Amino acid sequence: MVADAYYIRVSVDGDDVPLSGHCNGNANSGDCRFTATQSSTPTITQVEPVSQASLPGIIMKLYGKIYSGVYGSNVPSDEITNGVTERILRVYAHAQLCELRGENDTFYGLEMDNDGSSTNGFMKCLTKGTFVGNTNASFILEGKYGRSMPDANLLRVSSNDDIYMFQTYAKVTGVNPSTGSVKGGTLITISGQYFDETNSAVRVLVGGTECEVTQEITDSQIICRTADQLSAPRYAGNRGLNYEEFSSTYHSFSDLPNLADLLTNATDYSSSVIDEFYFTENDLDGYSTRTHGFFIPPHTGQYTLHVKCDDSAILYLSTDDDPVNKVLCE
């Protein structure tokens, strides 16, 4: 909601109540008006996790200008040092309640910065439900504060144009059998968690081609029949980028192209899958990384790619799906 003055108007079953029926006949009086101000609006600036391992039923951390560390009667009024006595009423994630307290009434985490004197702080809550997809989080404070809003830099846009704060996704734990004919016809059982069809039907791709779902999907199992496989040697596959790190190998800017020649059997080598191209490393110095994956444009158009790094970085983009044809972006 944009900071401004708003007048309340009421409708019943789709029919507008006449202005004469508002606020004793004075629809433009102060009784029918409220003002939203930025200075009194709680703001979420950071969510953890964003998506990696962000399965339903995890502990989520919300950080920002939350104003209050009071929930129920956890903080006596004489111990509040930032002057905000209003309580946190509810926290939401996946459009469901996100619980601040667990067993034995113990908080998952609720703390204000600067030993309680700041209006910035964080809360941790346990998410509910099994919803999979793009979603948001918010909380409500008593009094003039109301519902929180996300910082604009926190919002993301998905490939289907959803605006969201974080994602939840299904987890695949097994595929059986692990081999089959390239001519298709193999029945595959996919095991996992949170195979949710709330927003859309489950779609399975094997080797980049559609795998026909043959039985009713459960929360933990999908059975599908493979089709003839494409001859293409590469396909996008699952979410994420392959992140490789050489913890004690340093390359200067002029020597960065030689990173491609480093071997994965090096003693300082490690790898993982990351969900974002943006990442930080605060524990190492004098190291090198390389990241690769598929870029799938959600829309036809011109795209500008930017690189920001400390100390230095270079970016390659292939002309097709083969990394051999990569070209240095200059």
Secondary structure, 3 states (H helix, E strand, C coil): CCCEEEECCCEECCEECCHHHCHHHCCCCHHHEEEECHHHCCEEEEEECCCCCCCCCCEEEEEEECCCCCCCCCCCHHHCCCCCCCCEEEEEECCEECECECHHHCECCEEECHHHCCCCEEEEEECCCCCCEEECEEEEECCCCEECEECHHHCEECCCCCEECEEECCEEEEEECCCCCCCCCCEEEEEEECCCCCCCCCCEEECCEEEEECCCCCCCEEEEECCCCCCCCCCCCCCCEEEEEECCCCCCHHHHHHHHHCCCCCCCEEEEEECCCCCCCCCCCCCEEEEECCCCCCCCCCCCCCCCCCCCCCCEEECCCCHHHEEECC
